[in-house]
Amino acid sequence: MAFEFKFPDVGEGIHEGEVVSWKVKEGDRIKADQVLAEVQTDKAIVEIPAPRSGILLQRNVLEGQVIKVGDVFCVIGDEGEKVAQPTPKVVVAASVVERPAPKPEAQKVVAKETISEQMRPVMAPGKVIATPRTRQLARSLGIDIASVTGSGQMGRITEEDIQRAAKGSALPPEQKGAPVTAPAPAMEQGTKQPEAKHIAKVTFEKYGSVLRIPLRGIRKATADHMVRSWTTIPHVTHMDEADVTDLSLRREKEKGVAERKGVKLTYLPFIAKAVIAALHMHPYFNSSIDEESGDIVAKKYYNIGVAVDTSSGLMAPSVKNADKMSILELASEMQKLAEKCRDKSISVDELQGGTFTITNIGSFGGMMATPIINHPEVAILGVGAIREKPIVKEGKIVVRKMMPLFLSFDHRVVDGAAAAKFMNDIIRHLEDPDLMLVDVV
């Protein structure tokens, strides 16, 4: 009997995913645990394995389409089996109405009613659909993937498209001069009509045209996460600055050593070391609240999250057991995780398990901010742009490199005085880099 394989729960808090690419076709013989498709969730691209062996009778979702956990992903059966025809649905106004199965002679009419032109998907402006392997190929060949027109389903960019672009032809021969839109997929009678709700579209309002861009994927996940954090946690932000003149000299001195090892040495690993030292002294900042029991859960491990800006939105992978790493090891691991976020090869596990997060807006400019806590953590440290400023030191006005710091914390767990002491210890370690070598064991 044909088996309906429903889209599984692929990780904590993941409710839907977008099919990036199918690895098998309808009619293919598949084996248990064989990869059926790659799906982009709000955290990472995951491979969906087959739950059993058999024949892939039907793919219930197109490439580029969003599917929710629990929806039928595909149908698997035995040789010669066919997919049972579902009860047709007819779109009336903005609702879906069940209709009894029609007589054979009326089926063509129902199919025509069900498939309306306005539901046919079109290519979203600026949208790039490509697998991590294809994106990596584009980078290696120096191709701007956003300038390539995809020849795959729903406009997906294939490796052949990248290779063609590298040879000087951005479009396949048969597509030159054609409009950049994805053809509407042919729908067989009785199959489920794909939704096009996630496609950006132009609409008209009283004062002119607008582009409606659906909030989904990583951006939607970030929005949902931020709303939960802001409405759950009473945020307070404490601000200060650190004199990092000596730290700057230390970093410049060690940059050459790091580069020879293939590591880009930024200020971030030094900041992480200072944070870890302060967390050892102030354990409540390395904790979370169990919302059900009301317990404060103090973590005895130190997984430092680092905010990474990507083309799809903000991601925060965590460096596991960061307290056991050297400065160079931290720099190397942060660099690897950032690259994985940007090419979307990051795993769900690498995005989970953080105990404290650092966000560096200074690399883009900006003095101060009030970052939102990465729930369920208790605090997040923001870092601003380092600037030379005149300050009074030992009775004299001198020019020093000053780093703005801003700490948002959960006032349910810690008070303002505790936040000030925690920040003071971070600053103390940033201003005396040698402390980082002796305080953390």
C-alpha positions as CSV (number, residue, x, y, z in Angstrom):
1,M,0.0,0.0,0.0
2,A,1.3,3.5,-0.9
3,F,2.9,5.3,2.0
4,E,2.4,9.1,2.5
5,F,5.7,10.4,3.9
6,K,5.0,13.6,5.9
7,F,7.6,16.3,6.2
8,P,9.3,15.5,9.6
9,D,10.3,17.6,12.5
10,V,14.0,18.2,11.5
11,G,15.0,20.2,14.6
12,E,14.0,22.2,17.6
13,G,11.6,24.9,16.8
14,I,11.5,24.3,13.1
15,H,8.0,24.3,11.6
16,E,8.5,24.6,7.9
17,G,11.1,24.5,5.1
18,E,11.6,25.4,1.5
19,V,12.6,22.7,-1.0
20,V,15.9,23.7,-2.5
21,S,16.3,20.7,-4.8
22,W,15.0,17.2,-5.3
23,K,17.5,14.4,-5.7
24,V,15.1,11.8,-7.1
25,K,12.4,11.9,-9.7
26,E,8.9,10.4,-9.7
27,G,9.1,6.8,-10.8
28,D,12.7,6.3,-9.4
29,R,13.4,3.3,-7.2
30,I,14.8,4.5,-3.9
31,K,16.4,2.9,-0.9
32,A,15.8,3.5,2.8
33,D,17.8,6.5,4.1
34,Q,18.6,7.7,0.6
35,V,18.5,11.5,0.3
36,L,15.3,12.5,-1.3
37,A,15.7,16.3,-1.3
38,E,17.5,19.3,0.3
39,V,15.3,21.6,2.3
40,Q,16.1,25.1,3.5
41,T,14.7,25.5,7.0
42,D,14.9,28.8,9.0
43,K,18.2,27.6,10.5
44,A,20.1,25.6,7.8
45,I,19.8,23.4,4.7
46,V,19.0,19.8,5.7
47,E,18.9,16.6,3.7
48,I,15.6,14.6,3.9
49,P,16.2,10.8,3.9
50,A,13.7,8.3,2.6
51,P,11.9,6.5,5.5
52,R,11.7,3.2,3.5
53,S,12.6,1.6,0.2
54,G,10.3,1.5,-2.8
55,I,9.2,3.6,-5.8
56,L,8.8,7.3,-5.5
57,L,5.2,7.6,-6.8
58,Q,4.6,11.3,-6.3
59,R,6.4,14.5,-5.2
60,N,3.9,16.7,-3.4
61,V,6.0,19.8,-3.2
62,L,7.9,21.7,-5.9
63,E,11.4,23.1,-5.7
64,G,11.1,26.6,-4.3
65,Q,7.9,25.8,-2.5
66,V,7.4,25.9,1.3
67,I,6.1,22.9,3.2
68,K,5.1,22.7,6.8
69,V,5.9,19.9,9.3
70,G,3.2,17.3,9.0
71,D,2.3,18.0,5.4
72,V,2.7,15.2,2.9
73,F,6.2,15.5,1.4
74,C,5.9,12.6,-1.1
75,V,4.3,9.2,-1.6
76,I,6.3,6.0,-1.7
77,G,4.9,2.7,-2.8
78,D,5.7,-0.6,-4.7
79,E,6.1,-1.3,-8.4
80,G,2.8,-0.9,-10.2
81,E,1.1,1.1,-7.4
82,K,-0.7,4.3,-8.1
83,V,-1.5,7.3,-5.9
84,A,-5.0,7.5,-4.7
85,Q,-6.8,10.5,-6.1
86,P,-7.6,13.1,-3.4
87,T,-11.0,14.8,-3.0
88,P,-10.8,17.9,-5.3
89,K,-10.8,21.4,-3.7
90,V,-12.2,24.5,-5.3
91,V,-11.1,28.0,-4.5
92,V,-14.0,30.3,-3.7
93,A,-13.2,33.9,-2.8
94,A,-10.5,33.6,-0.2
95,S,-11.6,30.2,1.2
96,V,-11.2,26.6,0.3
97,V,-14.4,24.5,0.1
98,E,-14.6,20.7,0.1
99,R,-16.7,19.4,-2.8
100,P,-17.9,15.8,-3.3
101,A,-15.9,13.9,-6.0
102,P,-17.5,14.8,-9.3
103,K,-18.6,12.4,-12.0
104,P,-16.0,11.5,-14.6
105,E,-17.5,13.8,-17.2
106,A,-17.3,16.8,-14.8
107,Q,-13.7,16.3,-13.8
108,K,-12.2,18.6,-16.5
109,V,-14.4,21.5,-15.3
110,V,-13.3,21.0,-11.7
111,A,-9.6,21.0,-12.7
112,K,-10.1,24.2,-14.6
113,E,-11.7,25.9,-11.7
114,T,-9.0,24.8,-9.3
115,I,-6.0,26.0,-11.3
116,S,-6.4,29.8,-11.7
117,E,-3.8,31.9,-13.5
118,Q,-3.2,34.1,-10.5
119,M,-2.0,31.1,-8.5
120,R,0.7,30.2,-10.9
121,P,4.1,30.9,-9.3
122,V,6.5,33.5,-10.8
123,M,10.1,34.2,-10.1
124,A,10.6,36.6,-7.1
125,P,12.7,39.7,-8.0
126,G,16.2,39.3,-6.6
127,K,15.6,35.8,-5.3
128,V,18.4,33.3,-5.7
129,I,17.6,29.6,-5.4
130,A,20.8,27.5,-5.4
131,T,22.4,24.7,-3.4
132,P,25.5,25.3,-1.2
133,R,27.6,23.3,-3.7
134,T,26.4,25.6,-6.6
135,R,27.1,28.7,-4.6
136,Q,30.6,27.4,-3.8
137,L,31.2,26.7,-7.5
138,A,30.1,30.3,-8.3
139,R,32.6,31.7,-5.7
140,S,35.4,29.6,-7.0
141,L,34.8,30.8,-10.6
142,G,34.4,34.4,-9.5
143,I,30.7,34.5,-10.7
144,D,28.2,36.8,-9.1
145,I,25.4,34.2,-8.6
146,A,22.8,37.0,-8.4
147,S,23.5,37.9,-12.0
148,V,22.9,34.3,-13.3
149,T,19.5,33.2,-14.6
150,G,18.5,29.8,-13.4
151,S,17.3,27.1,-15.8
152,G,16.0,24.7,-13.0
153,Q,12.5,24.5,-11.6
154,M,11.2,27.7,-10.1
155,G,14.3,29.5,-11.5
156,R,16.8,27.4,-9.5
157,I,20.4,28.0,-10.5
158,T,22.2,24.8,-11.4
159,E,25.9,24.0,-11.7
160,E,25.5,24.0,-15.5
161,D,24.2,27.6,-15.3
162,I,27.3,28.7,-13.4
163,Q,29.6,26.9,-15.8
164,R,27.8,28.5,-18.7
165,A,28.1,32.0,-17.1
166,A,31.8,31.4,-16.6
167,K,32.1,30.8,-20.4
168,G,30.4,34.2,-21.0
169,S,26.8,33.2,-21.5
170,A,24.5,33.8,-18.6
171,L,21.5,32.3,-20.2
172,P,21.0,28.8,-21.8
173,P,20.8,29.0,-25.6
174,E,17.0,28.3,-25.6
175,Q,16.4,31.0,-23.0
176,K,18.3,34.0,-24.5
177,G,15.9,36.8,-25.0
178,A,13.2,35.1,-22.9
179,P,11.6,36.9,-19.9
180,V,13.1,36.0,-16.5
181,T,10.1,34.1,-15.1
182,A,9.7,30.5,-14.1
183,P,7.1,28.6,-16.2
184,A,4.0,27.5,-14.4
185,P,4.3,23.8,-13.6
186,A,2.0,21.4,-15.4
187,M,-0.6,20.0,-13.0
188,E,-2.0,16.6,-13.4
189,Q,-5.7,16.0,-12.6
190,G,-6.2,15.4,-8.9
191,T,-2.7,16.6,-7.8
192,K,-2.3,19.3,-5.2
193,Q,-2.0,22.8,-6.6
194,P,1.2,24.4,-5.2
195,E,0.8,27.6,-3.3
196,A,2.4,30.8,-4.5
197,K,1.9,32.8,-1.3
198,H,5.7,33.0,-0.7
199,I,6.5,34.7,-4.0
200,A,7.1,38.5,-4.0
201,K,4.7,40.4,-6.2
202,V,3.9,43.9,-7.3
203,T,0.5,45.3,-6.2
204,F,-1.1,48.8,-6.4
205,E,-2.2,51.0,-3.6
206,K,-3.8,54.5,-3.6
207,Y,-0.5,56.3,-4.0
208,G,1.3,53.9,-6.4
209,S,2.8,50.5,-6.8
210,V,4.4,48.5,-4.0
211,L,6.4,45.3,-3.8
212,R,5.0,42.8,-1.3
213,I,7.8,40.6,0.0
214,P,6.6,37.7,2.2
215,L,8.3,37.4,5.6
216,R,9.7,33.9,5.7
217,G,12.8,31.7,6.0
218,I,15.6,33.0,8.2
219,R,14.1,36.5,8.3
220,K,10.7,35.2,9.6
221,A,12.5,33.0,12.1
222,T,14.5,36.0,13.4
223,A,11.3,38.1,13.6
224,D,9.5,35.4,15.6
225,H,12.5,34.8,17.9
226,M,12.9,38.6,18.5
227,V,9.2,39.0,19.3
228,R,9.3,36.1,21.8
229,S,12.4,37.5,23.4
230,W,11.1,41.0,23.7
231,T,7.7,40.0,25.0
232,T,9.1,37.5,27.5
233,I,12.2,39.2,28.8
234,P,12.3,42.6,30.6
235,H,15.3,44.1,28.8
236,V,17.7,46.6,30.3
237,T,20.8,47.8,28.5
238,H,24.0,48.9,30.4
239,M,26.6,50.9,28.4
240,D,30.3,51.6,28.9
241,E,33.5,51.7,26.9
242,A,37.0,50.1,27.1
243,D,40.4,51.5,26.3
244,V,41.7,48.9,23.9
245,T,44.9,50.7,22.9
246,D,47.1,47.9,24.3
247,L,44.9,45.2,22.9
248,S,45.1,46.8,19.5
249,L,48.9,46.6,19.7
250,R,48.8,43.0,20.8
251,R,46.4,42.1,17.9
252,E,48.6,43.9,15.3
253,K,51.6,42.0,16.6
254,E,49.9,38.6,16.3
255,K,48.1,39.1,13.0
256,G,51.0,37.9,11.0
257,V,51.3,34.7,12.9
258,A,47.5,34.1,12.5
259,E,47.6,34.8,8.7
260,R,50.4,32.3,8.2
261,K,48.0,29.7,9.8
262,G,45.2,30.8,7.5
263,V,43.3,32.6,10.3
264,K,42.0,36.2,10.2
265,L,42.6,37.6,13.6
266,T,39.9,40.1,14.5
267,Y,39.0,41.6,17.9
268,L,36.1,39.1,18.4
269,P,38.1,36.2,19.9
270,F,39.8,38.6,22.4
271,I,36.3,39.9,23.3
272,A,35.1,36.3,23.7
273,K,38.0,35.5,26.0
274,A,37.2,38.5,28.1
275,V,33.6,37.6,28.3
276,I,34.4,34.0,29.3
277,A,36.6,35.2,32.1
278,A,33.8,37.5,33.4
279,L,31.2,34.6,33.1
280,H,33.4,32.5,35.4
281,M,33.1,35.2,38.0
282,H,29.4,36.0,37.3
283,P,27.7,32.7,36.6
284,Y,24.2,34.1,36.4
285,F,25.1,35.7,33.0
286,N,25.8,32.2,31.7
287,S,22.3,30.9,32.5
288,S,18.7,30.7,31.3
289,I,15.2,30.5,32.9
290,D,13.2,27.3,32.6
291,E,9.9,28.9,31.8
292,E,7.9,25.9,32.9
293,S,9.5,25.3,36.3
294,G,10.6,28.8,37.0
295,D,14.2,27.6,37.8
296,I,17.3,29.6,36.9
297,V,19.5,27.1,35.0
298,A,23.2,28.0,35.5
299,K,25.3,26.4,32.8
300,K,28.7,24.9,33.6
301,Y,29.7,25.0,30.0
302,Y,30.5,28.0,27.8
303,N,29.1,28.0,24.3
304,I,29.6,31.5,22.9
305,G,27.2,32.6,20.2
306,V,28.5,35.0,17.5
307,A,26.0,37.0,15.4
308,V,26.7,36.7,11.7
309,D,25.2,38.9,9.0
310,T,24.2,36.9,5.9
311,S,22.3,37.6,2.7
312,S,19.3,35.8,4.2
313,G,19.4,37.5,7.6
314,L,21.0,37.3,10.9
315,M,22.3,33.9,12.2
316,A,24.0,33.2,15.5
317,P,26.1,30.0,15.5
318,S,27.7,29.0,18.8
319,V,31.4,28.1,19.5
320,K,31.1,25.0,21.7
321,N,33.3,24.8,24.8
322,A,34.9,28.1,23.9
323,D,36.5,28.3,27.3
324,K,38.9,25.5,26.4
325,M,40.2,27.3,23.2
326,S,43.1,29.6,22.7
327,I,42.7,33.0,21.0
328,L,43.8,31.5,17.6
329,E,41.5,28.5,18.0
330,L,38.6,30.8,18.8
331,A,39.4,32.9,15.7
332,S,39.6,29.9,13.5
333,E,36.3,28.4,14.7
334,M,34.5,31.7,14.4
335,Q,35.8,32.1,10.9
336,K,34.6,28.6,9.9
337,L,31.2,29.1,11.4
338,A,30.7,32.5,9.7
339,E,31.6,31.0,6.3
340,K,29.2,28.1,6.9
341,C,26.4,30.6,7.7
342,R,27.0,32.6,4.5
343,D,27.1,29.6,2.2
344,K,24.2,28.0,4.1
345,S,26.1,24.8,4.9
346,I,25.7,25.4,8.7
347,S,24.1,22.6,10.6
348,V,21.2,22.9,13.0
349,D,23.4,21.7,15.9
350,E,25.9,24.5,15.2
351,L,23.2,27.1,15.5
352,Q,21.9,25.7,18.9
353,G,23.2,25.4,22.4
354,G,24.6,28.9,23.0
355,T,24.9,30.2,26.5
356,F,25.9,33.8,25.8
357,T,26.0,35.8,22.6
358,I,28.2,38.6,21.2
359,T,27.1,40.9,18.4
360,N,29.6,43.1,16.7
361,I,28.0,46.1,14.9
362,G,31.3,48.0,15.0
363,S,32.5,46.4,11.8
364,F,29.6,48.2,10.0
365,G,29.9,51.4,12.0
366,G,27.9,52.7,14.9
367,M,28.6,53.7,18.5
368,M,25.8,52.3,20.5
369,A,22.8,50.0,20.2
370,T,20.3,48.1,22.4
371,P,20.6,44.5,21.2
372,I,17.8,42.0,21.8
373,I,18.7,39.0,24.0
374,N,19.0,35.7,22.2
375,H,16.3,33.9,24.2
376,P,16.5,31.8,26.4
377,E,19.9,33.3,27.2
378,V,20.2,35.9,30.0
379,A,22.4,38.5,28.3
380,I,24.0,39.7,25.0
381,L,27.0,41.9,24.6
382,G,27.1,44.4,21.8
383,V,30.3,45.9,20.5
384,G,30.6,49.3,18.7
385,A,33.2,50.7,16.3
386,I,36.6,51.5,17.9
387,R,37.5,55.1,17.6
388,E,40.4,57.3,18.7
389,K,39.2,59.7,21.4
390,P,40.9,62.2,23.8
391,I,40.6,61.0,27.4
392,V,42.2,62.0,30.7
393,K,44.8,59.4,31.8
394,E,46.9,60.0,34.9
395,G,46.1,63.7,34.8
396,K,47.0,64.1,31.1
397,I,44.8,64.3,28.0
398,V,45.9,61.5,25.6
399,V,44.5,59.9,22.5
400,R,43.4,56.3,23.0
401,K,41.5,53.7,21.1
402,M,38.1,53.3,22.8
403,M,35.7,50.4,22.2
404,P,32.0,51.0,23.0
405,L,30.2,48.1,24.8
406,F,26.5,47.6,25.5
407,L,25.1,44.8,27.5
408,S,21.4,43.9,27.3
409,F,20.4,41.7,30.2
410,D,17.3,39.9,31.6
411,H,16.2,41.9,34.7
412,R,14.4,38.8,36.0
413,V,17.7,37.1,36.6
414,V,20.2,39.9,37.3
415,D,20.0,43.5,38.5
416,G,21.7,46.6,37.3
417,A,24.5,46.4,39.9
418,A,25.4,42.9,38.8
419,A,25.5,44.0,35.2
420,A,27.8,46.9,36.0
421,K,30.2,44.5,37.8
422,F,30.1,42.0,35.0
423,M,30.8,44.7,32.5
424,N,33.7,46.1,34.6
425,D,35.4,42.6,34.6
426,I,35.0,42.4,30.8
427,I,36.6,45.9,30.4
428,R,39.4,45.0,32.9
429,H,40.4,42.0,30.7
430,L,40.1,44.0,27.4
431,E,42.3,46.8,28.9
432,D,44.9,44.3,30.2
433,P,45.2,41.5,27.6
434,D,47.7,39.6,29.7
435,L,44.9,38.7,32.1
436,M,43.3,36.6,29.5
437,L,46.3,34.3,29.6
438,V,46.1,33.6,33.3
439,D,42.5,34.0,34.5
440,V,40.7,31.4,32.3
441,V,41.7,27.7,32.8
